[in-house]
Amino acid sequence: MSEELGIIDNIRKKGFRPQVVGCFINNDKILFLYKKAHKLWQLPQGGIDNQETIREALKREMTEELGKSFAKNCNFEDISIIEENQLEFSSKFQGIRELKTDAGKEIKMKGKRYLFIKIQAKITKLNIKRTEFDDYQWCTPKEALSLANNIYQTGKKEITLKAIKSLQIK
C-alpha cells in the first residue's frame, strides 16, 4: 500500500469519509456551482473510493460532476491541497451511511474529511446540461465569499470560507 493510500485509509479508520473538493481557478476567478434542489451555491466535491488516490478521485469525481469536456481542459497533474478540514455529524446522523476501510472492515461514519484542491481550468465554458448542477458562475474571491456566506450548513460554510481565503488569489 502506498503512503498516500495509507493516509487516506487512516482517515476512514477514524470514522471520516475522505472527500475531494475542486477549487477550479481561471484568470483569478473561482468556479461556483448551483444546485437548485438544495438551493445552494457550492464547490464541486465527491468521495474518495477505497484504494483510490487523491488525484484519481479528483479526476473521476470532477468528470462525473462537471462533464468530460470541461474536465479534459483542466490540469489534474499540477494540483495542490490548499486546505484540509473535517465535519463531524450530529450523533443522530452518525453511522447512517456505509464506510469501510480498504481491508473491508465496516466503520461507523462520524463525518467527512474535506481536501480542498486547487486546479487550473484552461476554459471557463461549462455545458451545464452535462453536469450535476443547474447553474454556474466564475467568481472573484469577494463574490465567492459572498456566495459561501449563504451556505445554510454552518460547518460546511465555515470550511468553504476558509478554503476560499486559502486560495490566496486577488
C-alpha positions in Angstrom: 0.0 0.0 0.0 1.4 3.4 -0.9 1.9 6.1 1.7 -0.9 8.2 0.3 -3.4 5.3 0.3 -2.4 4.6 3.9 -3.1 8.2 4.9 -6.5 8.2 3.2 -7.4 4.8 4.8 -6.4 6.2 8.2 -9.0 9.0 7.7 -11.6 6.2 7.2 -10.4 4.3 10.2 -11.1 7.4 12.3 -14.7 7.4 11.0 -14.4 10.1 8.4 -15.3 9.7 4.7 -12.5 11.4 2.7 -13.8 13.9 0.2 -12.1 15.9 -2.6 -13.4 19.4 -3.3 -12.4 21.1 -6.6 -11.4 24.7 -6.3 -11.2 25.5 -10.1 -9.3 28.6 -10.9 -9.3 30.5 -14.2 -8.0 34.1 -14.6 -8.1 34.6 -10.8 -11.8 33.6 -10.6 -13.2 30.6 -8.8 -15.9 28.2 -10.2 -19.1 28.0 -8.1 -22.0 25.8 -8.9 -25.7 26.0 -8.1 -27.8 23.0 -7.1 -31.5 24.0 -7.3 -32.7 21.1 -5.3 -30.6 22.3 -2.3 -30.9 26.0 -3.1 -27.1 26.1 -2.7 -24.1 27.6 -4.4 -21.1 25.3 -3.7 -17.8 23.9 -4.9 -17.9 20.6 -6.7 -17.0 17.6 -4.5 -17.1 13.9 -4.0 -15.9 10.9 -2.1 -12.5 9.2 -2.4 -13.2 5.5 -3.0 -11.3 2.7 -1.4 -7.9 2.1 -2.9 -8.1 5.4 -4.9 -5.5 8.1 -4.8 -6.4 11.8 -4.3 -5.6 12.6 -8.0 -7.7 9.6 -9.3 -10.7 10.5 -7.1 -10.4 14.2 -8.1 -10.3 13.4 -11.8 -13.2 10.9 -11.6 -15.4 13.0 -9.4 -14.9 16.2 -11.3 -15.5 14.4 -14.6 -18.8 12.9 -13.2 -19.9 16.3 -11.7 -18.7 18.7 -14.4 -18.6 16.6 -17.6 -15.8 15.2 -19.8 -15.4 18.2 -22.0 -14.7 20.5 -19.0 -12.6 18.0 -17.1 -10.3 17.4 -20.1 -9.5 21.1 -20.1 -8.2 21.1 -16.5 -4.8 20.5 -15.2 -5.1 17.5 -12.9 -1.3 16.9 -12.9 -0.3 20.1 -11.1 -2.7 20.2 -8.2 -2.3 21.3 -4.6 -4.2 20.7 -1.4 -4.9 24.2 -0.1 -7.0 23.3 2.9 -8.0 20.3 4.9 -10.9 20.3 7.3 -13.4 17.9 8.7 -17.0 18.0 9.8 -18.4 15.7 12.4 -22.1 14.9 12.0 -24.5 15.3 14.9 -24.9 12.0 16.8 -28.3 11.2 15.1 -26.6 11.2 11.7 -23.5 9.2 12.6 -23.4 5.7 11.2 -26.3 6.1 8.8 -24.0 5.8 5.7 -21.7 2.9 5.0 -18.0 3.4 5.4 -15.4 0.6 5.0 -11.6 0.6 5.3 -9.5 -0.6 2.4 -9.4 -4.0 4.1 -13.2 -4.1 4.1 -13.8 -3.5 7.8 -17.0 -1.6 8.5 -16.6 1.7 10.4 -19.2 3.9 12.0 -19.2 7.0 9.8 -18.8 10.1 12.1 -18.4 12.7 9.4 -16.4 13.8 6.4 -12.8 14.9 5.9 -12.6 17.5 3.1 -9.5 18.0 1.0 -9.8 21.3 -0.9 -7.7 21.1 -4.0 -6.7 24.0 -6.3 -7.0 23.1 -10.0 -6.2 25.3 -13.0 -9.0 25.3 -15.6 -8.0 26.2 -19.2 -11.5 27.1 -20.1 -14.4 28.9 -18.5 -17.3 27.5 -20.6 -19.2 24.7 -18.8 -22.1 22.8 -20.5 -24.4 22.9 -17.5 -26.6 20.2 -19.1 -23.7 17.7 -18.8 -23.2 18.4 -15.1 -24.9 17.5 -11.9 -25.8 21.2 -11.4 -28.3 23.8 -12.5 -26.1 26.9 -13.0 -22.5 28.1 -12.6 -20.6 31.3 -12.1 -16.9 32.2 -12.2 -16.4 34.5 -9.1 -13.9 36.9 -7.8 -12.7 35.9 -4.3 -15.0 38.6 -2.9 -18.0 37.2 -4.9 -17.1 33.6 -3.8 -17.0 34.6 -0.2 -20.4 36.2 -0.6 -21.9 33.1 -2.1 -20.3 30.8 0.5 -21.7 33.0 3.3 -25.1 31.9 2.2 -24.4 28.2 2.7 -27.0 27.2 5.3 -25.0 24.3 6.7 -22.9 26.1 9.3 -19.9 23.7 9.3 -19.8 23.5 5.5 -20.0 27.3 5.3 -17.1 27.8 7.7 -14.7 25.4 5.9 -15.7 26.7 2.5 -14.9 30.3 3.6 -11.6 29.2 5.0 -10.7 27.3 1.8 -11.5 30.3 -0.4 -9.3 32.5 1.7 -6.5 29.9 1.5 -6.5 30.1 -2.3 -4.7 33.5 -2.0 -5.9 34.9 -5.3 -6.5 38.6 -5.9 
